[in-house]
């Protein structure tokens, strides 16, 4: 074994550790945290309408209803701060992409007059930060 000390949990290219324990793909990990964020919103009284809405403009992690508002929510997870805050990952380019996806969602579902909001849930380790109306101002 090069570069690894004996006893370290190294992994092969199939996503399985040499000890035989399967590791989760980034997509599966993302899905797990999106489900956790959905549960978090449900505890706040939101109705989850859709997970991972996809269109040609991209994807929206969660679409929910909060009273009269239709909420488009981006979920970002970081296991530690080395890659920066999860909230920093939702910059102007990502916001524009989410906005375009929301327009597709509204058109596809024939929604014309519902007030909409763009929220972000950042999960860092076990800490959850929820920002309502994150794209405002």
C-alpha positions in Angstrom: 0.0 0.0 0.0 1.5 3.3 -1.0 0.6 6.5 0.8 -1.5 4.8 3.4 -0.6 3.6 6.8 -1.6 0.1 7.7 -5.0 0.1 9.2 -6.2 3.2 7.5 -9.6 2.9 5.8 -8.6 3.3 2.1 -11.1 3.0 -0.7 -11.0 1.5 -4.1 -12.4 3.1 -7.3 -15.9 1.4 -6.9 -16.7 3.4 -3.8 -16.2 0.5 -1.5 -13.7 0.7 1.4 -11.2 -2.2 1.5 -13.0 -3.2 4.7 -16.0 -4.0 2.5 -18.2 -1.1 3.8 -19.9 0.8 0.9 -19.5 4.6 0.9 -22.2 6.9 -0.2 -21.9 8.8 -3.5 -22.0 12.5 -3.3 -25.4 12.4 -5.0 -26.7 10.0 -2.3 -25.2 12.1 0.5 -26.9 15.2 -1.1 -30.2 13.4 -1.3 -30.0 12.4 2.4 -29.4 16.1 3.4 -32.2 17.3 1.1 -34.6 14.9 2.8 -33.4 16.0 6.2 -34.0 19.7 5.1 -37.4 18.7 3.9 -38.2 17.2 7.3 -36.9 20.3 9.0 -39.3 22.4 6.9 -42.2 20.1 7.7 -41.5 20.6 11.4 -41.9 24.3 10.7 -45.3 23.7 9.2 -44.3 23.7 5.5 -45.8 21.3 3.0 -43.2 19.7 0.8 -44.5 19.6 -2.8 -41.4 18.2 -4.6 -37.9 17.1 -4.1 -35.3 17.6 -6.8 -37.4 19.3 -9.4 -35.4 19.1 -12.7 -35.8 21.0 -15.9 -33.5 22.0 -18.7 -32.4 25.0 -16.7 -31.2 22.9 -13.8 -32.5 21.6 -10.5 -34.3 22.9 -7.4 -33.7 20.9 -4.3 -37.0 21.5 -2.6 -40.3 23.1 -3.6 -42.6 23.7 -0.7 -45.6 25.7 0.4 -45.4 28.0 3.4 -48.9 29.4 3.9 -49.6 31.4 0.7 -45.9 31.3 -0.4 -44.5 28.9 -2.9 -40.9 28.3 -1.6 -38.0 27.3 -3.8 -35.3 26.1 -1.5 -31.6 25.3 -2.1 -29.9 22.9 0.3 -26.1 23.0 0.7 -24.1 20.7 3.0 -20.5 20.9 4.1 -18.9 18.4 6.5 -16.4 21.0 7.6 -15.2 24.6 6.8 -12.3 23.7 4.5 -14.5 24.3 1.4 -16.1 27.3 2.9 -19.6 27.9 4.4 -22.4 26.0 2.6 -24.2 29.4 2.2 -21.2 30.8 0.3 -21.9 28.2 -2.4 -25.1 29.9 -3.4 -23.7 32.9 -5.2 -25.2 35.0 -7.9 -24.7 32.4 -10.7 -26.4 29.7 -8.7 -29.2 32.1 -7.7 -29.8 32.9 -11.4 -30.0 29.2 -12.2 -32.5 28.5 -9.4 -34.6 31.5 -10.5 -34.7 30.1 -14.1 -35.8 26.7 -12.8 -38.5 28.3 -10.7 -39.9 30.0 -13.8 -40.0 26.6 -15.5 -41.8 25.1 -12.5 -44.4 27.9 -12.5 -45.0 27.5 -16.2 -45.2 23.7 -16.0 -47.7 23.8 -13.1 -49.7 26.6 -14.6 -49.1 28.8 -11.6 -49.5 32.5 -12.3 -50.3 34.5 -9.2 -48.7 32.7 -6.2 -46.2 34.8 -4.2 -42.8 33.1 -4.4 -39.8 33.0 -2.1 -36.3 31.7 -2.5 -34.8 30.2 0.7 -31.5 28.5 1.5 -30.7 25.8 4.1 -27.1 25.4 4.9 -26.0 22.3 6.8 -22.5 22.3 8.3 -21.8 19.2 10.3 -24.9 19.0 12.5 -25.7 22.7 12.5 -28.6 24.0 10.3 -28.8 27.6 9.1 -32.1 28.5 7.5 -32.4 31.8 5.5 -35.8 32.8 4.4 -36.0 35.1 1.3 -32.2 34.5 0.8 -32.1 36.2 -2.6 -33.7 39.5 -1.6 -31.6 42.7 -1.7 
